[in-house]
Amino acid sequence: MDDGIDPLVMGVRDRWEGQGLRGGPWPFMSICAVGRLNQLLTKALEVELKRLGLTRTGYFLLTTLALSRRGRSRLSTLGRILMMHPTTVKLTADQLEAAGLVTRAPHPRDRRATLVEITAAGRDRVNEVSLALEAPDGELAVFGGMHRHIFESLQPARLAAGDVELLNPGAGRDRGDPGG
């Protein structure tokens, strides 16, 4: 990159009309940019997670539990929140339980449901990952602290596409909690 101009972007823009393509290049370019950024972020994340003995799915599940009100949730709720197949959630919970990072128990009032709860060791692992992802010498350091800017830049597009479920004011309770 020279003076902040990406030669790939300039090349696409310059050739778009010259090749007789209709419409503008921006949808193609935005999709490519997001795809490439996703690959770069994912690669850096996976290097850090491997070092800490976690998979990406395990990290997402553990962090989701750590963020829940009581540190526990139904397997089905985790699948919905993480947009993962129930089998993937169950297998990930199996791996995390074997590592001592979560426990499982039957739901006290719904015999069809299983609750997954983060352990103290699981919470410690989430904290280790969080600090590693912010480390100035870590794999994500190349992004120079742009994480918040990246999130805030992409948020309007995600919301416009319907990516986030909007909760009713009274619907904020974690349905994985036995009280919910």
C-alpha positions, 0 to 999 in steps of 0.5 A: 500500500502506498499513501493509504491507497490499496492497489487492488482496490484501485485496479478493480475500480479502474477496470470495472468500467473498462471491462464493460461491467454494469453497476458499480464495483462497490458491492463486489469490493465490499464483499471481498474486503469483508471476506479478506478481513474475516480470513485475516482475523480468523487466522490470527484468532486461531493461532492464539486459541491453539496456543491456549488449547481452545477451538474457535467454537469452544472460545465462543461458547465459553465467552457466551457463558461467561457473559451470561447472567449466571454463567450458565445456559441451555444447550439449545439457547447456546446453539441459537445465540451462536448460530450453531448446529445442536450437534456442534454445540453438544460436541463442543460442550463435551470437549470443554467438560473433559477439559474441566472448563464447563459442567453440565446438569439436567435442567431442574424443571425441563427434563428435556433440557441440559444446562451448561455452566462455566467453571472457575477454570473456564472463566480463567481461560476466557480471561487468558484469551481476552488478554492474549487478543489484546496483547501488543505482541499477539497475533491481533496486534497487527490491527493496532487496536482497531478492534472497536473501530472495526466493530462499530464500522460493521455494526450498521450493516449487520443490523440492517441485514437482520443479524441481531435479534432485537429483544423486547424490554421484558424478554432480556432474561436468560432462558437458560437460567432455571428461573427463566 
